[in-house]
């Protein structure tokens, strides 16, 4: 049995597929594409997840704390950019 456990960030959902980028690099060449209907729970763009792959089946765990931290960092950066441009 082949088991793989890796962190990803959900980059986008297009044409019924979820496109995850491998964390922390989050570059296009290290992506995992999963049929949206094969995902065991609802995920949103920007979610940091832990994906366990067992013989071509995927178990996804949403890392809520890491996702919230990342969203806070992005919001802070956006606020600073807005202030800078005023």
PDB file with SEQRES, HELIX, SHEET and CRYST1 records, atoms N, CA, C and O in Angstrom:
SEQRES   1 A   86  UNK UNK UNK UNK UNK UNK UNK UNK UNK UNK UNK UNK UNK          
SEQRES   2 A   86  UNK UNK UNK UNK UNK UNK UNK UNK UNK UNK UNK UNK UNK          
SEQRES   3 A   86  UNK UNK UNK UNK UNK UNK UNK UNK UNK UNK UNK UNK UNK          
SEQRES   4 A   86  UNK UNK UNK UNK UNK UNK UNK UNK UNK UNK UNK UNK UNK          
SEQRES   5 A   86  UNK UNK UNK UNK UNK UNK UNK UNK UNK UNK UNK UNK UNK          
SEQRES   6 A   86  UNK UNK UNK UNK UNK UNK UNK UNK UNK UNK UNK UNK UNK          
SEQRES   7 A   86  UNK UNK UNK UNK UNK UNK UNK UNK                              
HELIX    1 AA1 UNK A   36  UNK A   38  5                                   3    
HELIX    2 AA2 UNK A   64  UNK A   84  1                                  21    
SHEET    1 AA1 5 UNK A  31  UNK A  35  0                                        
SHEET    2 AA1 5 UNK A  17  UNK A  22 -1                                        
SHEET    3 AA1 5 UNK A   3  UNK A  14 -1                                        
SHEET    4 AA1 5 UNK A  48  UNK A  54 -1                                        
SHEET    5 AA1 5 UNK A  57  UNK A  62 -1                                        
CRYST1    1.000    1.000    1.000  90.00  90.00  90.00 P 1           1          
ATOM      1  N   UNK A   1       0.848  -1.181   0.000  1.00  0.00           N  
ATOM      2  CA  UNK A   1       0.000   0.000   0.000  1.00  0.00           C  
ATOM      3  C   UNK A   1       0.891   1.241   0.000  1.00  0.00           C  
ATOM      4  O   UNK A   1       1.782   1.370   0.839  1.00  0.00           O  
ATOM      5  N   UNK A   2       0.647   2.156  -0.946  1.00  0.00           N  
ATOM      6  CA  UNK A   2       1.393   3.395  -1.061  1.00  0.00           C  
ATOM      7  C   UNK A   2       0.623   4.497  -0.334  1.00  0.00           C  
ATOM      8  O   UNK A   2      -0.530   4.780  -0.658  1.00  0.00           O  
ATOM      9  N   UNK A   3       1.284   5.123   0.669  1.00  0.00           N  
ATOM     10  CA  UNK A   3       0.647   6.191   1.435  1.00  0.00           C  
ATOM     11  C   UNK A   3       1.516   7.441   1.339  1.00  0.00           C  
ATOM     12  O   UNK A   3       2.729   7.377   1.542  1.00  0.00           O  
ATOM     13  N   UNK A   4       0.901   8.566   1.031  1.00  0.00           N  
ATOM     14  CA  UNK A   4       1.593   9.844   0.943  1.00  0.00           C  
ATOM     15  C   UNK A   4       0.788  10.876   1.727  1.00  0.00           C  
ATOM     16  O   UNK A   4      -0.436  10.928   1.611  1.00  0.00           O  
ATOM     17  N   UNK A   5       1.477  11.701   2.529  1.00  0.00           N  
ATOM     18  CA  UNK A   5       0.823  12.725   3.344  1.00  0.00           C  
ATOM     19  C   UNK A   5       1.526  14.048   3.067  1.00  0.00           C  
ATOM     20  O   UNK A   5       2.699  14.205   3.407  1.00  0.00           O  
ATOM     21  N   UNK A   6       0.823  15.007   2.450  1.00  0.00           N  
ATOM     22  CA  UNK A   6       1.446  16.245   2.007  1.00  0.00           C  
ATOM     23  C   UNK A   6       0.520  17.435   2.244  1.00  0.00           C  
ATOM     24  O   UNK A   6      -0.702  17.308   2.166  1.00  0.00           O  
ATOM     25  N   UNK A   7       1.126  18.610   2.541  1.00  0.00           N  
ATOM     26  CA  UNK A   7       0.361  19.848   2.691  1.00  0.00           C  
ATOM     27  C   UNK A   7       0.236  20.530   1.338  1.00  0.00           C  
ATOM     28  O   UNK A   7       1.174  20.563   0.542  1.00  0.00           O  
ATOM     29  N   UNK A   8      -0.961  21.077   1.105  1.00  0.00           N  
ATOM     30  CA  UNK A   8      -1.248  21.826  -0.114  1.00  0.00           C  
ATOM     31  C   UNK A   8      -2.114  23.031   0.227  1.00  0.00           C  
ATOM     32  O   UNK A   8      -2.699  23.112   1.307  1.00  0.00           O  
ATOM     33  N   UNK A   9      -2.182  23.973  -0.726  1.00  0.00           N  
ATOM     34  CA  UNK A   9      -3.119  25.089  -0.652  1.00  0.00           C  
ATOM     35  C   UNK A   9      -4.020  24.985  -1.877  1.00  0.00           C  
ATOM     36  O   UNK A   9      -3.541  24.788  -2.994  1.00  0.00           O  
ATOM     37  N   UNK A  10      -5.334  25.119  -1.659  1.00  0.00           N  
ATOM     38  CA  UNK A  10      -6.257  25.073  -2.799  1.00  0.00           C  
ATOM     39  C   UNK A  10      -6.135  26.380  -3.568  1.00  0.00           C  
ATOM     40  O   UNK A  10      -6.492  27.445  -3.065  1.00  0.00           O  
ATOM     41  N   UNK A  11      -5.627  26.286  -4.788  1.00  0.00           N  
ATOM     42  CA  UNK A  11      -5.386  27.457  -5.627  1.00  0.00           C  
ATOM     43  C   UNK A  11      -6.642  27.890  -6.364  1.00  0.00           C  
ATOM     44  O   UNK A  11      -6.974  29.074  -6.413  1.00  0.00           O  
ATOM     45  N   UNK A  12      -7.339  26.908  -6.939  1.00  0.00           N  
ATOM     46  CA  UNK A  12      -8.533  27.246  -7.720  1.00  0.00           C  
ATOM     47  C   UNK A  12      -9.357  25.993  -7.990  1.00  0.00           C  
ATOM     48  O   UNK A  12      -8.896  24.861  -7.843  1.00  0.00           O  
ATOM     49  N   UNK A  13     -10.601  26.253  -8.392  1.00  0.00           N  
ATOM     50  CA  UNK A  13     -11.480  25.171  -8.845  1.00  0.00           C  
ATOM     51  C   UNK A  13     -11.908  25.557 -10.249  1.00  0.00           C  
ATOM     52  O   UNK A  13     -12.468  26.631 -10.470  1.00  0.00           O  
ATOM     53  N   UNK A  14     -11.634  24.656 -11.205  1.00  0.00           N  
ATOM     54  CA  UNK A  14     -12.024  24.950 -12.576  1.00  0.00           C  
ATOM     55  C   UNK A  14     -12.449  23.677 -13.290  1.00  0.00           C  
ATOM     56  O   UNK A  14     -11.803  22.634 -13.186  1.00  0.00           O  
ATOM     57  N   UNK A  15     -13.541  23.792 -14.009  1.00  0.00           N  
ATOM     58  CA  UNK A  15     -14.067  22.680 -14.802  1.00  0.00           C  
ATOM     59  C   UNK A  15     -14.269  21.413 -13.974  1.00  0.00           C  
ATOM     60  O   UNK A  15     -14.023  20.310 -14.461  1.00  0.00           O  
ATOM     61  N   UNK A  16     -14.719  21.566 -12.716  1.00  0.00           N  
ATOM     62  CA  UNK A  16     -15.013  20.405 -11.878  1.00  0.00           C  
ATOM     63  C   UNK A  16     -13.802  19.778 -11.198  1.00  0.00           C  
ATOM     64  O   UNK A  16     -13.912  18.713 -10.590  1.00  0.00           O  
ATOM     65  N   UNK A  17     -12.652  20.432 -11.300  1.00  0.00           N  
ATOM     66  CA  UNK A  17     -11.435  19.922 -10.679  1.00  0.00           C  
ATOM     67  C   UNK A  17     -10.900  20.934  -9.666  1.00  0.00           C  
ATOM     68  O   UNK A  17     -10.951  22.143  -9.891  1.00  0.00           O  
ATOM     69  N   UNK A  18     -10.387  20.419  -8.553  1.00  0.00           N  
ATOM     70  CA  UNK A  18      -9.716  21.248  -7.562  1.00  0.00           C  
ATOM     71  C   UNK A  18      -8.220  21.183  -7.841  1.00  0.00           C  
ATOM     72  O   UNK A  18      -7.645  20.102  -7.969  1.00  0.00           O  
ATOM     73  N   UNK A  19      -7.598  22.356  -7.933  1.00  0.00           N  
ATOM     74  CA  UNK A  19      -6.167  22.430  -8.221  1.00  0.00           C  
ATOM     75  C   UNK A  19      -5.453  22.871  -6.940  1.00  0.00           C  
ATOM     76  O   UNK A  19      -5.612  24.001  -6.478  1.00  0.00           O  
ATOM     77  N   UNK A  20      -4.672  21.959  -6.387  1.00  0.00           N  
ATOM     78  CA  UNK A  20      -3.921  22.219  -5.163  1.00  0.00           C  
ATOM     79  C   UNK A  20      -2.458  22.444  -5.511  1.00  0.00           C  
ATOM     80  O   UNK A  20      -1.896  21.738  -6.349  1.00  0.00           O  
ATOM     81  N   UNK A  21      -1.836  23.441  -4.860  1.00  0.00           N  
ATOM     82  CA  UNK A  21      -0.416  23.699  -5.036  1.00  0.00           C  
ATOM     83  C   UNK A  21       0.312  23.240  -3.778  1.00  0.00           C  
ATOM     84  O   UNK A  21      -0.120  23.518  -2.659  1.00  0.00           O  
ATOM     85  N   UNK A  22       1.421  22.535  -3.978  1.00  0.00           N  
ATOM     86  CA  UNK A  22       2.173  21.977  -2.860  1.00  0.00           C  
ATOM     87  C   UNK A  22       2.745  23.094  -1.988  1.00  0.00           C  
ATOM     88  O   UNK A  22       3.347  24.044  -2.490  1.00  0.00           O  
ATOM     89  N   UNK A  23       2.550  22.966  -0.687  1.00  0.00           N  
ATOM     90  CA  UNK A  23       3.041  23.930   0.288  1.00  0.00           C  
ATOM     91  C   UNK A  23       4.456  23.554   0.696  1.00  0.00           C  
ATOM     92  O   UNK A  23       4.708  22.356   0.826  1.00  0.00           O  
ATOM     93  N   UNK A  24       5.388  24.445   0.908  1.00  0.00           N  
ATOM     94  CA  UNK A  24       5.229  25.903   0.929  1.00  0.00           C  
ATOM     95  C   UNK A  24       5.552  26.586  -0.399  1.00  0.00           C  
ATOM     96  O   UNK A  24       5.316  27.787  -0.534  1.00  0.00           O  
ATOM     97  N   UNK A  25       6.082  25.861  -1.379  1.00  0.00           N  
ATOM     98  CA  UNK A  25       6.493  26.503  -2.628  1.00  0.00           C  
ATOM     99  C   UNK A  25       5.308  27.120  -3.369  1.00  0.00           C  
ATOM    100  O   UNK A  25       5.396  28.242  -3.869  1.00  0.00           O  
ATOM    101  N   UNK A  26       4.203  26.382  -3.435  1.00  0.00           N  
ATOM    102  CA  UNK A  26       2.975  26.821  -4.096  1.00  0.00           C  
ATOM    103  C   UNK A  26       3.235  27.315  -5.520  1.00  0.00           C  
ATOM    104  O   UNK A  26       2.783  28.388  -5.920  1.00  0.00           O  
ATOM    105  N   UNK A  27       3.980  26.497  -6.271  1.00  0.00           N  
ATOM    106  CA  UNK A  27       4.281  26.800  -7.669  1.00  0.00           C  
ATOM    107  C   UNK A  27       3.474  25.866  -8.570  1.00  0.00           C  
ATOM    108  O   UNK A  27       3.120  24.755  -8.178  1.00  0.00           O  
ATOM    109  N   UNK A  28       3.197  26.330  -9.758  1.00  0.00           N  
ATOM    110  CA  UNK A  28       2.364  25.575 -10.702  1.00  0.00           C  
ATOM    111  C   UNK A  28       2.905  24.182 -11.017  1.00  0.00           C  
ATOM    112  O   UNK A  28       2.118  23.259 -11.227  1.00  0.00           O  
ATOM    113  N   UNK A  29       4.239  24.002 -11.057  1.00  0.00           N  
ATOM    114  CA  UNK A  29       4.770  22.699 -11.435  1.00  0.00           C  
ATOM    115  C   UNK A  29       4.585  21.648 -10.338  1.00  0.00           C  
ATOM    116  O   UNK A  29       4.711  20.455 -10.613  1.00  0.00           O  
ATOM    117  N   UNK A  30       4.290  22.059  -9.108  1.00  0.00           N  
ATOM    118  CA  UNK A  30       4.036  21.098  -8.035  1.00  0.00           C  
ATOM    119  C   UNK A  30       2.572  21.179  -7.639  1.00  0.00           C  
ATOM    120  O   UNK A  30       2.230  21.701  -6.578  1.00  0.00           O  
ATOM    121  N   UNK A  31       1.718  20.662  -8.497  1.00  0.00           N  
ATOM    122  CA  UNK A  31       0.291  20.729  -8.232  1.00  0.00           C  
ATOM    123  C   UNK A  31      -0.335  19.335  -8.215  1.00  0.00           C  
ATOM    124  O   UNK A  31       0.184  18.377  -8.789  1.00  0.00           O  
ATOM    125  N   UNK A  32      -1.458  19.275  -7.538  1.00  0.00           N  
ATOM    126  CA  UNK A  32      -2.243  18.050  -7.470  1.00  0.00           C  
ATOM    127  C   UNK A  32      -3.643  18.427  -7.931  1.00  0.00           C  
ATOM    128  O   UNK A  32      -4.252  19.347  -7.386  1.00  0.00           O  
ATOM    129  N   UNK A  33      -4.149  17.726  -8.920  1.00  0.00           N  
ATOM    130  CA  UNK A  33      -5.476  18.016  -9.464  1.00  0.00           C  
ATOM    131  C   UNK A  33      -6.390  16.846  -9.121  1.00  0.00           C  
ATOM    132  O   UNK A  33      -6.119  15.697  -9.469  1.00  0.00           O  
ATOM    133  N   UNK A  34      -7.486  17.172  -8.425  1.00  0.00           N  
ATOM    134  CA  UNK A  34      -8.415  16.135  -7.969  1.00  0.00           C  
ATOM    135  C   UNK A  34      -9.816  16.488  -8.455  1.00  0.00           C  
ATOM    136  O   UNK A  34     -10.244  17.638  -8.354  1.00  0.00           O  
ATOM    137  N   UNK A  35     -10.515  15.512  -8.973  1.00  0.00           N  
ATOM    138  CA  UNK A  35     -11.905  15.698  -9.365  1.00  0.00           C  
ATOM    139  C   UNK A  35     -12.677  16.181  -8.145  1.00  0.00           C  
ATOM    140  O   UNK A  35     -12.625  15.558  -7.085  1.00  0.00           O  
ATOM    141  N   UNK A  36     -13.390  17.287  -8.297  1.00  0.00           N  
ATOM    142  CA  UNK A  36     -14.079  17.898  -7.157  1.00  0.00           C  
ATOM    143  C   UNK A  36     -15.038  16.928  -6.468  1.00  0.00           C  
ATOM    144  O   UNK A  36     -15.174  16.957  -5.245  1.00  0.00           O  
ATOM    145  N   UNK A  37     -15.693  16.082  -7.232  1.00  0.00           N  
ATOM    146  CA  UNK A  37     -16.634  15.126  -6.651  1.00  0.00           C  
ATOM    147  C   UNK A  37     -15.936  14.032  -5.847  1.00  0.00           C  
ATOM    148  O   UNK A  37     -16.589  13.309  -5.095  1.00  0.00           O  
ATOM    149  N   UNK A  38     -14.614  13.900  -5.996  1.00  0.00           N  
ATOM    150  CA  UNK A  38     -13.862  12.884  -5.256  1.00  0.00           C  
ATOM    151  C   UNK A  38     -13.334  13.409  -3.917  1.00  0.00           C  
ATOM    152  O   UNK A  38     -12.703  12.674  -3.157  1.00  0.00           O  
ATOM    153  N   UNK A  39     -13.600  14.677  -3.643  1.00  0.00           N  
ATOM    154  CA  UNK A  39     -13.123  15.278  -2.395  1.00  0.00           C  
ATOM    155  C   UNK A  39     -14.137  14.997  -1.297  1.00  0.00           C  
ATOM    156  O   UNK A  39     -15.342  15.168  -1.484  1.00  0.00           O  
ATOM    157  N   UNK A  40     -13.628  14.560  -0.145  1.00  0.00           N  
ATOM    158  CA  UNK A  40     -14.502  14.075   0.923  1.00  0.00           C  
ATOM    159  C   UNK A  40     -15.144  15.168   1.761  1.00  0.00           C  
ATOM    160  O   UNK A  40     -15.948  14.861   2.642  1.00  0.00           O  
ATOM    161  N   UNK A  41     -14.816  16.449   1.518  1.00  0.00           N  
ATOM    162  CA  UNK A  41     -15.441  17.537   2.275  1.00  0.00           C  
ATOM    163  C   UNK A  41     -15.342  18.828   1.481  1.00  0.00           C  
ATOM    164  O   UNK A  41     -14.504  18.943   0.587  1.00  0.00           O  
ATOM    165  N   UNK A  42     -16.197  19.809   1.800  1.00  0.00           N  
ATOM    166  CA  UNK A  42     -16.138  21.064   1.053  1.00  0.00           C  
ATOM    167  C   UNK A  42     -14.867  21.848   1.377  1.00  0.00           C  
ATOM    168  O   UNK A  42     -14.502  22.009   2.541  1.00  0.00           O  
ATOM    169  N   UNK A  43     -14.209  22.326   0.341  1.00  0.00           N  
ATOM    170  CA  UNK A  43     -13.007  23.154   0.511  1.00  0.00           C  
ATOM    171  C   UNK A  43     -13.202  24.450  -0.269  1.00  0.00           C  
ATOM    172  O   UNK A  43     -13.947  24.505  -1.247  1.00  0.00           O  
ATOM    173  N   UNK A  44     -12.510  25.491   0.190  1.00  0.00           N  
ATOM    174  CA  UNK A  44     -12.608  26.793  -0.461  1.00  0.00           C  
ATOM    175  C   UNK A  44     -11.229  27.226  -0.928  1.00  0.00           C  
ATOM    176  O   UNK A  44     -10.212  26.828  -0.361  1.00  0.00           O  
ATOM    177  N   UNK A  45     -11.211  28.042  -1.967  1.00  0.00           N  
ATOM    178  CA  UNK A  45      -9.951  28.571  -2.473  1.00  0.00           C  
ATOM    179  C   UNK A  45      -9.214  29.256  -1.321  1.00  0.00           C  
ATOM    180  O   UNK A  45      -9.798  30.037  -0.570  1.00  0.00           O  
ATOM    181  N   UNK A  46      -7.937  28.951  -1.198  1.00  0.00           N  
ATOM    182  CA  UNK A  46      -7.126  29.525  -0.133  1.00  0.00           C  
ATOM    183  C   UNK A  46      -6.967  28.617   1.069  1.00  0.00           C  
ATOM    184  O   UNK A  46      -6.117  28.870   1.922  1.00  0.00           O  
ATOM    185  N   UNK A  47      -7.769  27.560   1.155  1.00  0.00           N  
ATOM    186  CA  UNK A  47      -7.660  26.633   2.282  1.00  0.00           C  
ATOM    187  C   UNK A  47      -6.321  25.915   2.240  1.00  0.00           C  
ATOM    188  O   UNK A  47      -5.894  25.435   1.190  1.00  0.00           O  
ATOM    189  N   UNK A  48      -5.667  25.845   3.385  1.00  0.00           N  
ATOM    190  CA  UNK A  48      -4.459  25.016   3.534  1.00  0.00           C  
ATOM    191  C   UNK A  48      -4.962  23.654   3.998  1.00  0.00           C  
ATOM    192  O   UNK A  48      -5.744  23.569   4.945  1.00  0.00           O  
ATOM    193  N   UNK A  49      -4.521  22.606   3.345  1.00  0.00           N  
ATOM    194  CA  UNK A  49      -5.025  21.263   3.635  1.00  0.00           C  
ATOM    195  C   UNK A  49      -3.880  20.262   3.750  1.00  0.00           C  
ATOM    196  O   UNK A  49      -2.773  20.481   3.258  1.00  0.00           O  
ATOM    197  N   UNK A  50      -4.188  19.177   4.409  1.00  0.00           N  
ATOM    198  CA  UNK A  50      -3.286  18.035   4.478  1.00  0.00           C  
ATOM    199  C   UNK A  50      -3.971  16.938   3.686  1.00  0.00           C  
ATOM    200  O   UNK A  50      -5.094  16.548   4.003  1.00  0.00           O  
ATOM    201  N   UNK A  51      -3.303  16.442   2.662  1.00  0.00           N  
ATOM    202  CA  UNK A  51      -3.909  15.422   1.802  1.00  0.00           C  
ATOM    203  C   UNK A  51      -3.166  14.111   1.995  1.00  0.00           C  
ATOM    204  O   UNK A  51      -1.951  14.025   1.819  1.00  0.00           O  
ATOM    205  N   UNK A  52      -3.927  13.107   2.358  1.00  0.00           N  
ATOM    206  CA  UNK A  52      -3.374  11.765   2.499  1.00  0.00           C  
ATOM    207  C   UNK A  52      -3.820  10.965   1.284  1.00  0.00           C  
ATOM    208  O   UNK A  52      -5.012  10.801   1.025  1.00  0.00           O  
ATOM    209  N   UNK A  53      -2.839  10.475   0.552  1.00  0.00           N  
ATOM    210  CA  UNK A  53      -3.133   9.679  -0.633  1.00  0.00           C  
ATOM    211  C   UNK A  53      -2.827   8.220  -0.317  1.00  0.00           C  
ATOM    212  O   UNK A  53      -1.699   7.863   0.025  1.00  0.00           O  
ATOM    213  N   UNK A  54      -3.851   7.391  -0.439  1.00  0.00           N  
ATOM    214  CA  UNK A  54      -3.687   5.960  -0.193  1.00  0.00           C  
ATOM    215  C   UNK A  54      -4.168   5.231  -1.437  1.00  0.00           C  
ATOM    216  O   UNK A  54      -5.366   5.173  -1.713  1.00  0.00           O  
ATOM    217  N   UNK A  55      -3.227   4.677  -2.180  1.00  0.00           N  
ATOM    218  CA  UNK A  55      -3.560   3.930  -3.399  1.00  0.00           C  
ATOM    219  C   UNK A  55      -4.559   4.670  -4.290  1.00  0.00           C  
ATOM    220  O   UNK A  55      -5.594   4.116  -4.661  1.00  0.00           O  
ATOM    221  N   UNK A  56      -4.248   5.915  -4.630  1.00  0.00           N  
ATOM    222  CA  UNK A  56      -5.055   6.758  -5.526  1.00  0.00           C  
ATOM    223  C   UNK A  56      -6.385   7.228  -4.940  1.00  0.00           C  
ATOM    224  O   UNK A  56      -7.232   7.720  -5.685  1.00  0.00           O  
ATOM    225  N   UNK A  57      -6.593   7.095  -3.642  1.00  0.00           N  
ATOM    226  CA  UNK A  57      -7.747   7.685  -2.961  1.00  0.00           C  
ATOM    227  C   UNK A  57      -7.229   8.813  -2.094  1.00  0.00           C  
ATOM    228  O   UNK A  57      -6.145   8.707  -1.519  1.00  0.00           O  
ATOM    229  N   UNK A  58      -8.004   9.913  -1.989  1.00  0.00           N  
ATOM    230  CA  UNK A  58      -7.551  11.094  -1.271  1.00  0.00           C  
ATOM    231  C   UNK A  58      -8.424  11.373  -0.051  1.00  0.00           C  
ATOM    232  O   UNK A  58      -9.651  11.421  -0.145  1.00  0.00           O  
ATOM    233  N   UNK A  59      -7.779  11.553   1.080  1.00  0.00           N  
ATOM    234  CA  UNK A  59      -8.445  11.960   2.319  1.00  0.00           C  
ATOM    235  C   UNK A  59      -7.921  13.359   2.629  1.00  0.00           C  
ATOM    236  O   UNK A  59      -6.713  13.549   2.776  1.00  0.00           O  
ATOM    237  N   UNK A  60      -8.814  14.335   2.729  1.00  0.00           N  
ATOM    238  CA  UNK A  60      -8.399  15.726   2.904  1.00  0.00           C  
ATOM    239  C   UNK A  60      -8.793  16.225   4.288  1.00  0.00           C  
ATOM    240  O   UNK A  60      -9.930  16.059   4.731  1.00  0.00           O  
ATOM    241  N   UNK A  61      -7.825  16.840   4.958  1.00  0.00           N  
ATOM    242  CA  UNK A  61      -8.065  17.473   6.256  1.00  0.00           C  
ATOM    243  C   UNK A  61      -7.769  18.962   6.096  1.00  0.00           C  
ATOM    244  O   UNK A  61      -6.666  19.334   5.694  1.00  0.00           O  
ATOM    245  N   UNK A  62      -8.737  19.808   6.405  1.00  0.00           N  
ATOM    246  CA  UNK A  62      -8.537  21.249   6.312  1.00  0.00           C  
ATOM    247  C   UNK A  62      -7.792  21.708   7.561  1.00  0.00           C  
ATOM    248  O   UNK A  62      -8.213  21.421   8.682  1.00  0.00           O  
ATOM    249  N   UNK A  63      -6.700  22.412   7.366  1.00  0.00           N  
ATOM    250  CA  UNK A  63      -5.893  22.933   8.472  1.00  0.00           C  
ATOM    251  C   UNK A  63      -6.403  24.343   8.782  1.00  0.00           C  
ATOM    252  O   UNK A  63      -5.872  25.338   8.289  1.00  0.00           O  
ATOM    253  N   UNK A  64      -7.449  24.398   9.615  1.00  0.00           N  
ATOM    254  CA  UNK A  64      -8.168  25.652   9.856  1.00  0.00           C  
ATOM    255  C   UNK A  64      -7.279  26.745  10.431  1.00  0.00           C  
ATOM    256  O   UNK A  64      -7.344  27.896   9.999  1.00  0.00           O  
ATOM    257  N   UNK A  65      -6.450  26.386  11.402  1.00  0.00           N  
ATOM    258  CA  UNK A  65      -5.602  27.381  12.044  1.00  0.00           C  
ATOM    259  C   UNK A  65      -4.612  27.994  11.048  1.00  0.00           C  
ATOM    260  O   UNK A  65      -4.435  29.212  11.024  1.00  0.00           O  
ATOM    261  N   UNK A  66      -3.972  27.164  10.233  1.00  0.00           N  
ATOM    262  CA  UNK A  66      -3.029  27.658   9.228  1.00  0.00           C  
ATOM    263  C   UNK A  66      -3.741  28.490   8.161  1.00  0.00           C  
ATOM    264  O   UNK A  66      -3.207  29.496   7.694  1.00  0.00           O  
ATOM    265  N   UNK A  67      -4.942  28.068   7.779  1.00  0.00           N  
ATOM    266  CA  UNK A  67      -5.717  28.805   6.782  1.00  0.00           C  
ATOM    267  C   UNK A  67      -6.060  30.194   7.310  1.00  0.00           C  
ATOM    268  O   UNK A  67      -5.897  31.185   6.599  1.00  0.00           O  
ATOM    269  N   UNK A  68      -6.534  30.271   8.551  1.00  0.00           N  
ATOM    270  CA  UNK A  68      -6.899  31.558   9.150  1.00  0.00           C  
ATOM    271  C   UNK A  68      -5.682  32.465   9.288  1.00  0.00           C  
ATOM    272  O   UNK A  68      -5.768  33.667   9.034  1.00  0.00           O  
ATOM    273  N   UNK A  69      -4.552  31.894   9.687  1.00  0.00           N  
ATOM    274  CA  UNK A  69      -3.322  32.670   9.830  1.00  0.00           C  
ATOM    275  C   UNK A  69      -2.918  33.267   8.483  1.00  0.00           C  
ATOM    276  O   UNK A  69      -2.555  34.441   8.408  1.00  0.00           O  
ATOM    277  N   UNK A  70      -2.978  32.473   7.430  1.00  0.00           N  
ATOM    278  CA  UNK A  70      -2.618  32.940   6.088  1.00  0.00           C  
ATOM    279  C   UNK A  70      -3.574  34.041   5.626  1.00  0.00           C  
ATOM    280  O   UNK A  70      -3.131  35.036   5.053  1.00  0.00           O  
ATOM    281  N   UNK A  71      -4.870  33.878   5.867  1.00  0.00           N  
ATOM    282  CA  UNK A  71      -5.847  34.895   5.475  1.00  0.00           C  
ATOM    283  C   UNK A  71      -5.596  36.204   6.219  1.00  0.00           C  
ATOM    284  O   UNK A  71      -5.743  37.280   5.641  1.00  0.00           O  
ATOM    285  N   UNK A  72      -5.219  36.123   7.501  1.00  0.00           N  
ATOM    286  CA  UNK A  72      -4.904  37.305   8.297  1.00  0.00           C  
ATOM    287  C   UNK A  72      -3.675  38.012   7.740  1.00  0.00           C  
ATOM    288  O   UNK A  72      -3.652  39.239   7.640  1.00  0.00           O  
ATOM    289  N   UNK A  73      -2.649  37.238   7.377  1.00  0.00           N  
ATOM    290  CA  UNK A  73      -1.434  37.812   6.793  1.00  0.00           C  
ATOM    291  C   UNK A  73      -1.748  38.524   5.478  1.00  0.00           C  
ATOM    292  O   UNK A  73      -1.243  39.620   5.233  1.00  0.00           O  
ATOM    293  N   UNK A  74      -2.564  37.920   4.643  1.00  0.00           N  
ATOM    294  CA  UNK A  74      -2.921  38.510   3.354  1.00  0.00           C  
ATOM    295  C   UNK A  74      -3.722  39.787   3.555  1.00  0.00           C  
ATOM    296  O   UNK A  74      -3.489  40.782   2.869  1.00  0.00           O  
ATOM    297  N   UNK A  75      -4.667  39.766   4.494  1.00  0.00           N  
ATOM    298  CA  UNK A  75      -5.481  40.951   4.768  1.00  0.00           C  
ATOM    299  C   UNK A  75      -4.610  42.099   5.271  1.00  0.00           C  
ATOM    300  O   UNK A  75      -4.801  43.248   4.871  1.00  0.00           O  
ATOM    301  N   UNK A  76      -3.656  41.790   6.144  1.00  0.00           N  
ATOM    302  CA  UNK A  76      -2.737  42.799   6.670  1.00  0.00           C  
ATOM    303  C   UNK A  76      -1.909  43.411   5.536  1.00  0.00           C  
ATOM    304  O   UNK A  76      -1.726  44.628   5.485  1.00  0.00           O  
ATOM    305  N   UNK A  77      -1.416  42.578   4.641  1.00  0.00           N  
ATOM    306  CA  UNK A  77      -0.649  43.058   3.501  1.00  0.00           C  
ATOM    307  C   UNK A  77      -1.508  43.943   2.599  1.00  0.00           C  
ATOM    308  O   UNK A  77      -1.055  44.992   2.142  1.00  0.00           O  
ATOM    309  N   UNK A  78      -2.738  43.525   2.347  1.00  0.00           N  
ATOM    310  CA  UNK A  78      -3.652  44.322   1.515  1.00  0.00           C  
ATOM    311  C   UNK A  78      -3.919  45.680   2.159  1.00  0.00           C  
ATOM    312  O   UNK A  78      -3.932  46.700   1.469  1.00  0.00           O  
ATOM    313  N   UNK A  79      -4.129  45.701   3.462  1.00  0.00           N  
ATOM    314  CA  UNK A  79      -4.379  46.962   4.174  1.00  0.00           C  
ATOM    315  C   UNK A  79      -3.181  47.902   4.055  1.00  0.00           C  
ATOM    316  O   UNK A  79      -3.349  49.101   3.833  1.00  0.00           O  
ATOM    317  N   UNK A  80      -1.959  47.352   4.202  1.00  0.00           N  
ATOM    318  CA  UNK A  80      -0.750  48.184   4.090  1.00  0.00           C  
ATOM    319  C   UNK A  80      -0.604  48.736   2.674  1.00  0.00           C  
ATOM    320  O   UNK A  80      -0.221  49.892   2.493  1.00  0.00           O  
ATOM    321  N   UNK A  81      -0.907  47.915   1.674  1.00  0.00           N  
ATOM    322  CA  UNK A  81      -0.814  48.382   0.292  1.00  0.00           C  
ATOM    323  C   UNK A  81      -1.825  49.488   0.006  1.00  0.00           C  
ATOM    324  O   UNK A  81      -1.517  50.453  -0.693  1.00  0.00           O  
ATOM    325  N   UNK A  82      -3.027  49.344   0.546  1.00  0.00           N  
ATOM    326  CA  UNK A  82      -4.051  50.368   0.342  1.00  0.00           C  
ATOM    327  C   UNK A  82      -3.618  51.696   0.981  1.00  0.00           C  
ATOM    328  O   UNK A  82      -3.779  52.757   0.377  1.00  0.00           O  
ATOM    329  N   UNK A  83      -3.078  51.637   2.186  1.00  0.00           N  
ATOM    330  CA  UNK A  83      -2.620  52.855   2.877  1.00  0.00           C  
ATOM    331  C   UNK A  83      -1.483  53.514   2.117  1.00  0.00           C  
ATOM    332  O   UNK A  83      -1.409  54.739   2.030  1.00  0.00           O  
ATOM    333  N   UNK A  84      -0.598  52.695   1.568  1.00  0.00           N  
ATOM    334  CA  UNK A  84       0.549  53.207   0.824  1.00  0.00           C  
ATOM    335  C   UNK A  84       0.105  53.947  -0.438  1.00  0.00           C  
ATOM    336  O   UNK A  84       0.738  54.922  -0.843  1.00  0.00           O  
ATOM    337  N   UNK A  85      -0.968  53.488  -1.049  1.00  0.00           N  
ATOM    338  CA  UNK A  85      -1.456  54.072  -2.304  1.00  0.00           C  
ATOM    339  C   UNK A  85      -2.380  55.262  -2.101  1.00  0.00           C  
ATOM    340  O   UNK A  85      -2.849  55.844  -3.080  1.00  0.00           O  
ATOM    341  N   UNK A  86      -2.648  55.629  -0.891  1.00  0.00           N  
ATOM    342  CA  UNK A  86      -3.554  56.772  -0.637  1.00  0.00           C  
ATOM    343  C   UNK A  86      -2.827  58.081  -0.676  1.00  0.00           C  
ATOM    344  O   UNK A  86      -3.438  59.132  -0.484  1.00  0.00           O  
TER     345      UNK A  86                                                      
END                                                                             
